[in-house]
Amino acid sequence: MRKQILIAVGAVVIVVAIVIGWYLLTQRHVRRLIAQGEQTNVLLLGLDTVEETSRSDTMMVLSVAPESDVSLLALPRDLRVKFCDGAFHKLNAAYVLKGGTGACETVSALLGVDVPFFISIGYEGFERLIDELGGVTLTVEERMRYDDESADPPLHIDIQPGPQTLDGKTALDYTRYRGETGDLGRITRQQKLIAAVLEKGFQHKDLASIRKIVKAVHPHLQTDLSLIDLYDLAKLLQGRDLSAMQMATVPGIPVVINETAYLEPQVVEMERLVAQLIKRIDLLTTEGIRVAVFNGNGVRLMATHTAEYLRKRDFEITKVANAESFGYDKTYIVTLKEEAKAYMLLAVLPSDAIVVTPEEFEPHYTALEPMVPAETDLLLIAGAGFEVGDG
């Protein structure tokens, strides 16, 4: 009997050891990333609670790496984003539907980078953080006045312009004010305030002071980072020149779909920002992108004029010719190498085009392939309605 008990206890110990080992191997916490010299991307969420439902009113990716600049990429809450279930929603629905982890997954898929961690904070916690810092000093751009009696509680904003130190409540009002510039202006102010918070909280503080601040605000946070992880993240920010932090906002075009207003992400520009601020790689430019141009609509000199238009924008033209048919009802960009180059071309065209692979473009591609020089990156086939004007 005793032998059976020992065997059972031994089996339990082995199982527990396997579980703990698996957990340690699969966790990618800040300390591990720093030790490996990797990028640490954290989704910052500012929560607005309405009728007991928390919505992500603010979404930004804080990106930090050893011996690199700190960057902050803002994500407008109205961005139209495809979720993992295939449905399109506004980006701020990710937190409501899937929580902080789901919001990280959605943002990771949108930006094409790993965003493994999130930190969310509500109004009360935000005020507490600012007050723990003794306020933050910045220059208020304009007189800010706004009243909303229907808000719960009623909202009354009245901030004078000029340099000043904002306490918790005033700082919160500063981030909530929209004015004539709407959400985009509000995002710019939020980035400015976050930069001021990070600079005051971490840049010139000793480790004991940083630990005190983190410990005080920790109860007001919802996050998948432990308290030790937060200390490590704070230490990573300590001593950085946060006044020079790189900041940008994912651009979008206003659209209305099924009576709902969205911002449609501008993919090419978003990829450039991600490359610059998060991936920290050389930015792709139009210079040296090699394009073969084909006339697919029969308009006289269409391919020639299009080639001239692209040369003025630093593209390299490898071929100018008629397509195998003048019956193309749409304009196509066939990507032979890097897909990002296709979107660089799409971004400069004055008319719409469809980006496809050679496989998706059959049987047209088989007919055009013999005319395409080997070094070509892209094929542009000008279809019905395509025009470049005077370039």
Summary of the structure (lengths in Angstrom):
residues: 391
radius of gyration: 26.4
end to end distance: 90.2
largest distance: 95.2
contacts: 1189
relative contact order: 0.10
helix: 42%
strand: 26%
